[in-house]
Amino acid sequence: MKGSWIQGLAIALVMATGACSWRAPQPSQTAPATPVKGGVAFSKVVLAQADAKGKLLWKFQAQGVTYGENQQVAQVKTIKGQLFEAGRPIFDLAAEGGTVQQTNQQVRLQGNIRIVDRQRKVLFRGKAAQWDAASGRLRVQNGLTVSHSKVQLWANELEASEQGQTVSVTGNVVMETRAGAGQSQVRLKTNRALWKPDRQTFQAGGESTDAQPSVAIEQVASALDSTTDSPQKSLALAGTAQADLGSGIITLRSPVQLRFGEMTLTSRSLIWNTRSQRLTASELVQIQDPRNQLSLLADRGTLAQAQNVVDLQGNVEVKGLRNNAQLTTETLLWNTSTQRIEATGNVSYVQTSPNLTLRGSKAVGKITDQTLRMSGGDVVTEIIP
């Protein structure tokens, strides 16, 4: 191994440094790497390291190199080049400085760092990075940002493994989608997430309690912004979230709380389609409307943001009506913009002051006026509390 290191150095001393297709960042005031004691210094060199089978692990150009006494560790300045896996380049990089260790096959970078996943076109930026050739793991820290055609990421630390197929981010994670035509842009905040660029999936959370969800998702820009004057952007809190960036579908799981306008929806599971602007709760769902002092409960339900319509299905209960009244039905359509409701299937209206019970197959009314018109067969009854 030592022979390949010295041979690479001898070749490097006679090579020019203009072969890289993109420029390294300019030096900043970032503290330099820990100096390497002893050894000898060179300028404008190429460092190449191969494994036991002769396959390249890395190849760099550097403006300055200082070797340690045993020539196993080198301190480098203004470095740019490639990191290899199985003999093929997988990452392009540029950095202000770093250290290259031959014995444990590691590269540590400092300063303004730029690393590009060649296959997936992912750009990593940070102030500190480490490449472990033996495990094929890349870590980036300090001022970390990640740019991709589908997402923009910020976090305290990142680890990319399996040749970039899996990217794990931790600490103050913020992910923003890059919305296409007719698709909402969303921002996700959490402390731990897993991103798979090839599959276009993003998983977040998993360490929450009912009192403190671990994922927050909000709409930055709505697909409805160009079609309505005042779209109701939503904010969701959940224990876990999985986003399919290709389809624009985000699946939220226990606990889930969604705020839209002045209302709050809670459920154990919620599917948010950011393209169709449709939210679907397949389990027990509750909606709180503090403006009208109403509480609605159902086995399942959907919210169509474009139409401002809530569709509740199965054992629907509406509480908080005047005169201590309660409305139950099989299905309920509620236009949150006009406040019109339409109940169908075993509709029952019960009030306690004064005592009154009405039943029918259908009822329509308006929440704000709290008026209800019930019908069933040939009988039509109008109630004005």
DOTITOR-868834 format. One record per residue (C-alpha): residue number from 1; chain; x, y, z. Coordinates in steps of 0.05 Angstrom, whole numbers, plus 5000, padded with zeros to 4 digits. Layout:
BEGIN
NODE   num   cadena     px     py     pz
NODE   NUM        A      X      Y      Z
...
END
This chain:
BEGIN
NODE   num   cadena     px     py     pz
NODE     1        A   5000   5000   5000
NODE     2        A   5057   5048   5017
NODE     3        A   5087   5036   4949
NODE     4        A   5024   5058   4912
NODE     5        A   5022   5121   4954
NODE     6        A   5094   5141   4938
NODE     7        A   5085   5122   4864
NODE     8        A   5023   5166   4861
NODE     9        A   5063   5223   4891
NODE    10        A   5120   5215   4841
NODE    11        A   5071   5218   4783
NODE    12        A   5035   5277   4814
NODE    13        A   5097   5321   4816
NODE    14        A   5101   5323   4741
NODE    15        A   5027   5334   4727
NODE    16        A   4989   5399   4717
NODE    17        A   4927   5413   4758
NODE    18        A   4877   5436   4707
NODE    19        A   4841   5370   4693
NODE    20        A   4780   5381   4737
NODE    21        A   4717   5406   4702
NODE    22        A   4693   5450   4760
NODE    23        A   4728   5500   4806
NODE    24        A   4742   5491   4880
NODE    25        A   4713   5543   4928
NODE    26        A   4756   5603   4945
NODE    27        A   4791   5601   5013
NODE    28        A   4753   5631   5073
NODE    29        A   4769   5646   5145
NODE    30        A   4750   5575   5167
NODE    31        A   4802   5545   5215
NODE    32        A   4851   5500   5178
NODE    33        A   4860   5426   5191
NODE    34        A   4906   5404   5248
NODE    35        A   4977   5412   5222
NODE    36        A   5015   5349   5204
NODE    37        A   5082   5348   5241
NODE    38        A   5147   5333   5206
NODE    39        A   5152   5307   5135
NODE    40        A   5159   5347   5071
NODE    41        A   5115   5398   5035
NODE    42        A   5097   5401   4961
NODE    43        A   5053   5445   4918
NODE    44        A   5008   5429   4859
NODE    45        A   5005   5354   4866
NODE    46        A   4957   5297   4850
NODE    47        A   4941   5245   4904
NODE    48        A   4916   5177   4882
NODE    49        A   4901   5118   4928
NODE    50        A   4883   5047   4906
NODE    51        A   4859   4986   4945
NODE    52        A   4893   4917   4948
NODE    53        A   4864   4899   4880
NODE    54        A   4890   4962   4848
NODE    55        A   4822   4997   4843
NODE    56        A   4822   5071   4857
NODE    57        A   4794   5095   4923
NODE    58        A   4805   5170   4909
NODE    59        A   4842   5217   4864
NODE    60        A   4853   5290   4881
NODE    61        A   4888   5352   4856
NODE    62        A   4915   5398   4911
NODE    63        A   4950   5465   4913
NODE    64        A   4990   5445   4973
NODE    65        A   5008   5380   5008
NODE    66        A   5047   5368   5072
NODE    67        A   5066   5296   5090
NODE    68        A   5076   5269   5160
NODE    69        A   5141   5235   5180
NODE    70        A   5116   5165   5162
NODE    71        A   5083   5190   5097
NODE    72        A   5017   5157   5118
NODE    73        A   4980   5222   5131
NODE    74        A   4979   5284   5086
NODE    75        A   4950   5353   5100
NODE    76        A   4923   5384   5036
NODE    77        A   4901   5454   5014
NODE    78        A   4851   5474   4960
NODE    79        A   4832   5403   4941
NODE    80        A   4787   5378   4885
NODE    81        A   4777   5309   4854
NODE    82        A   4736   5245   4859
NODE    83        A   4718   5191   4909
NODE    84        A   4712   5121   4880
NODE    85        A   4672   5058   4894
NODE    86        A   4692   4992   4862
NODE    87        A   4739   5031   4817
NODE    88        A   4688   5080   4789
NODE    89        A   4679   5153   4810
NODE    90        A   4616   5165   4850
NODE    91        A   4628   5234   4882
NODE    92        A   4661   5297   4856
NODE    93        A   4687   5343   4910
NODE    94        A   4721   5409   4923
NODE    95        A   4743   5436   4991
NODE    96        A   4789   5488   5022
NODE    97        A   4830   5436   5058
NODE    98        A   4833   5370   5095
NODE    99        A   4874   5309   5113
NODE   100        A   4884   5244   5074
NODE   101        A   4900   5181   5114
NODE   102        A   4929   5122   5078
NODE   103        A   4928   5070   5133
NODE   104        A   4853   5072   5149
NODE   105        A   4832   5096   5080
NODE   106        A   4797   5159   5103
NODE   107        A   4792   5230   5076
NODE   108        A   4772   5288   5122
NODE   109        A   4754   5355   5092
NODE   110        A   4747   5425   5124
NODE   111        A   4724   5494   5102
NODE   112        A   4675   5507   5046
NODE   113        A   4660   5438   5018
NODE   114        A   4622   5419   4955
NODE   115        A   4607   5346   4940
NODE   116        A   4566   5321   4881
NODE   117        A   4534   5252   4873
NODE   118        A   4551   5240   4800
NODE   119        A   4494   5191   4786
NODE   120        A   4437   5224   4824
NODE   121        A   4457   5297   4813
NODE   122        A   4454   5312   4888
NODE   123        A   4496   5370   4914
NODE   124        A   4521   5368   4986
NODE   125        A   4551   5430   5019
NODE   126        A   4580   5437   5088
NODE   127        A   4640   5458   5131
NODE   128        A   4664   5388   5151
NODE   129        A   4662   5321   5116
NODE   130        A   4691   5251   5122
NODE   131        A   4696   5195   5071
NODE   132        A   4708   5124   5095
NODE   133        A   4730   5083   5034
NODE   134        A   4724   5016   5070
NODE   135        A   4650   5025   5088
NODE   136        A   4632   5071   5030
NODE   137        A   4601   5122   5077
NODE   138        A   4602   5197   5068
NODE   139        A   4588   5244   5127
NODE   140        A   4577   5318   5120
NODE   141        A   4567   5367   5178
NODE   142        A   4565   5440   5198
NODE   143        A   4524   5486   5154
NODE   144        A   4497   5427   5116
NODE   145        A   4453   5439   5055
NODE   146        A   4430   5388   5002
NODE   147        A   4404   5408   4934
NODE   148        A   4366   5362   4885
NODE   149        A   4315   5371   4830
NODE   150        A   4260   5345   4877
NODE   151        A   4281   5372   4945
NODE   152        A   4322   5422   4984
NODE   153        A   4349   5399   5051
NODE   154        A   4380   5430   5113
NODE   155        A   4405   5391   5174
NODE   156        A   4460   5387   5226
NODE   157        A   4490   5322   5199
NODE   158        A   4484   5277   5139
NODE   159        A   4507   5206   5124
NODE   160        A   4503   5178   5053
NODE   161        A   4514   5103   5045
NODE   162        A   4504   5047   4994
NODE   163        A   4535   5091   4939
NODE   164        A   4486   5148   4954
NODE   165        A   4423   5104   4951
NODE   166        A   4406   5122   5023
NODE   167        A   4415   5190   5055
NODE   168        A   4404   5197   5130
NODE   169        A   4398   5267   5160
NODE   170        A   4393   5285   5234
NODE   171        A   4385   5348   5276
NODE   172        A   4340   5407   5258
NODE   173        A   4320   5375   5192
NODE   174        A   4282   5419   5142
NODE   175        A   4260   5390   5075
NODE   176        A   4226   5431   5022
NODE   177        A   4197   5400   4959
NODE   178        A   4207   5433   4892
NODE   179        A   4136   5437   4867
NODE   180        A   4119   5426   4794
NODE   181        A   4060   5454   4756
NODE   182        A   3995   5443   4793
NODE   183        A   4030   5416   4855
NODE   184        A   4037   5447   4923
NODE   185        A   4104   5461   4953
NODE   186        A   4110   5435   5025
NODE   187        A   4161   5444   5080
NODE   188        A   4175   5387   5129
NODE   189        A   4210   5396   5196
NODE   190        A   4235   5340   5240
NODE   191        A   4297   5316   5277
NODE   192        A   4311   5252   5239
NODE   193        A   4295   5230   5168
NODE   194        A   4315   5180   5114
NODE   195        A   4316   5200   5041
NODE   196        A   4322   5151   4983
NODE   197        A   4335   5191   4919
NODE   198        A   4327   5132   4872
NODE   199        A   4258   5114   4900
NODE   200        A   4239   5187   4910
NODE   201        A   4216   5173   4981
NODE   202        A   4227   5212   5045
NODE   203        A   4212   5183   5114
NODE   204        A   4212   5226   5177
NODE   205        A   4197   5221   5251
NODE   206        A   4183   5159   5292
NODE   207        A   4201   5184   5361
NODE   208        A   4139   5223   5381
NODE   209        A   4088   5222   5437
NODE   210        A   4015   5242   5435
NODE   211        A   4034   5307   5469
NODE   212        A   4093   5324   5423
NODE   213        A   4091   5301   5350
NODE   214        A   4159   5294   5317
NODE   215        A   4141   5318   5247
NODE   216        A   4111   5384   5223
NODE   217        A   4089   5395   5151
NODE   218        A   4064   5461   5123
NODE   219        A   4045   5487   5055
NODE   220        A   4095   5539   5030
NODE   221        A   4058   5550   4965
NODE   222        A   3991   5519   4946
NODE   223        A   3971   5492   4878
NODE   224        A   3908   5534   4889
NODE   225        A   3944   5600   4894
NODE   226        A   3931   5617   4821
NODE   227        A   3859   5594   4822
NODE   228        A   3831   5625   4886
NODE   229        A   3840   5691   4921
NODE   230        A   3851   5663   4991
NODE   231        A   3868   5589   4992
NODE   232        A   3868   5555   5060
NODE   233        A   3939   5529   5069
NODE   234        A   3946   5471   5117
NODE   235        A   3993   5454   5174
NODE   236        A   4000   5382   5197
NODE   237        A   4032   5353   5259
NODE   238        A   4046   5278   5262
NODE   239        A   4086   5223   5294
NODE   240        A   4113   5197   5228
NODE   241        A   4110   5219   5155
NODE   242        A   4127   5185   5090
NODE   243        A   4129   5227   5026
NODE   244        A   4128   5199   4956
NODE   245        A   4161   5256   4918
NODE   246        A   4142   5226   4851
NODE   247        A   4067   5223   4864
NODE   248        A   4064   5281   4912
NODE   249        A   4030   5238   4966
NODE   250        A   4047   5246   5039
NODE   251        A   4024   5194   5089
NODE   252        A   4018   5217   5161
NODE   253        A   4009   5170   5220
NODE   254        A   3993   5172   5294
NODE   255        A   3985   5222   5322
NODE   256        A   3959   5267   5266
NODE   257        A   3933   5337   5274
NODE   258        A   3916   5380   5213
NODE   259        A   3899   5454   5216
NODE   260        A   3863   5485   5158
NODE   261        A   3836   5555   5165
NODE   262        A   3810   5562   5236
NODE   263        A   3792   5488   5241
NODE   264        A   3830   5428   5267
NODE   265        A   3825   5356   5242
NODE   266        A   3853   5298   5283
NODE   267        A   3859   5225   5264
NODE   268        A   3905   5165   5271
NODE   269        A   3922   5165   5197
NODE   270        A   3919   5217   5141
NODE   271        A   3938   5215   5067
NODE   272        A   3954   5283   5037
NODE   273        A   3955   5287   4961
NODE   274        A   3992   5352   4946
NODE   275        A   3973   5349   4873
NODE   276        A   3898   5339   4877
NODE   277        A   3896   5378   4944
NODE   278        A   3856   5322   4976
NODE   279        A   3866   5298   5047
NODE   280        A   3837   5230   5066
NODE   281        A   3829   5201   5136
NODE   282        A   3814   5127   5134
NODE   283        A   3806   5120   5209
NODE   284        A   3764   5155   5262
NODE   285        A   3766   5230   5248
NODE   286        A   3746   5290   5289
NODE   287        A   3739   5363   5267
NODE   288        A   3737   5422   5315
NODE   289        A   3707   5487   5290
NODE   290        A   3718   5540   5345
NODE   291        A   3687   5595   5303
NODE   292        A   3619   5560   5305
NODE   293        A   3634   5521   5369
NODE   294        A   3622   5455   5333
NODE   295        A   3652   5386   5340
NODE   296        A   3644   5334   5285
NODE   297        A   3661   5261   5291
NODE   298        A   3660   5205   5238
NODE   299        A   3690   5138   5221
NODE   300        A   3728   5168   5162
NODE   301        A   3729   5230   5119
NODE   302        A   3761   5272   5065
NODE   303        A   3777   5346   5056
NODE   304        A   3778   5374   4985
NODE   305        A   3817   5439   4992
NODE   306        A   3801   5464   4922
NODE   307        A   3725   5460   4935
NODE   308        A   3730   5475   5011
NODE   309        A   3687   5413   5022
NODE   310        A   3690   5364   5080
NODE   311        A   3660   5296   5066
NODE   312        A   3648   5253   5128
NODE   313        A   3626   5180   5124
NODE   314        A   3601   5131   5176
NODE   315        A   3569   5145   5244
NODE   316        A   3573   5220   5235
NODE   317        A   3559   5263   5297
NODE   318        A   3553   5339   5299
NODE   319        A   3553   5370   5368
NODE   320        A   3550   5442   5392
NODE   321        A   3486   5463   5356
NODE   322        A   3438   5511   5390
NODE   323        A   3391   5487   5445
NODE   324        A   3441   5431   5462
NODE   325        A   3423   5398   5396
NODE   326        A   3459   5340   5364
NODE   327        A   3456   5316   5292
NODE   328        A   3473   5244   5271
NODE   329        A   3475   5216   5201
NODE   330        A   3509   5165   5156
NODE   331        A   3543   5217   5111
NODE   332        A   3553   5292   5116
NODE   333        A   3577   5342   5063
NODE   334        A   3600   5409   5092
NODE   335        A   3622   5468   5050
NODE   336        A   3668   5506   5097
NODE   337        A   3664   5568   5052
NODE   338        A   3588   5575   5048
NODE   339        A   3576   5536   5113
NODE   340        A   3522   5494   5077
NODE   341        A   3513   5423   5103
NODE   342        A   3478   5364   5071
NODE   343        A   3464   5301   5112
NODE   344        A   3439   5236   5081
NODE   345        A   3421   5168   5110
NODE   346        A   3385   5157   5177
NODE   347        A   3387   5231   5195
NODE   348        A   3369   5246   5267
NODE   349        A   3363   5314   5301
NODE   350        A   3356   5315   5377
NODE   351        A   3352   5376   5422
NODE   352        A   3340   5382   5497
NODE   353        A   3315   5453   5505
NODE   354        A   3260   5447   5486
NODE   355        A   3258   5372   5478
NODE   356        A   3251   5353   5405
NODE   357        A   3269   5294   5362
NODE   358        A   3264   5291   5286
NODE   359        A   3283   5236   5238
NODE   360        A   3288   5232   5162
NODE   361        A   3329   5208   5104
NODE   362        A   3359   5275   5085
NODE   363        A   3372   5344   5115
NODE   364        A   3402   5408   5089
NODE   365        A   3419   5471   5126
NODE   366        A   3470   5525   5142
NODE   367        A   3517   5522   5201
NODE   368        A   3522   5597   5212
NODE   369        A   3446   5606   5215
NODE   370        A   3437   5539   5249
NODE   371        A   3375   5526   5206
NODE   372        A   3358   5457   5183
NODE   373        A   3308   5430   5132
NODE   374        A   3295   5356   5140
NODE   375        A   3257   5311   5091
NODE   376        A   3238   5238   5088
NODE   377        A   3188   5208   5039
NODE   378        A   3131   5257   5031
NODE   379        A   3143   5292   5097
NODE   380        A   3184   5357   5099
NODE   381        A   3196   5392   5165
NODE   382        A   3232   5458   5175
NODE   383        A   3265   5474   5241
NODE   384        A   3288   5544   5261
NODE   385        A   3316   5541   5332
END
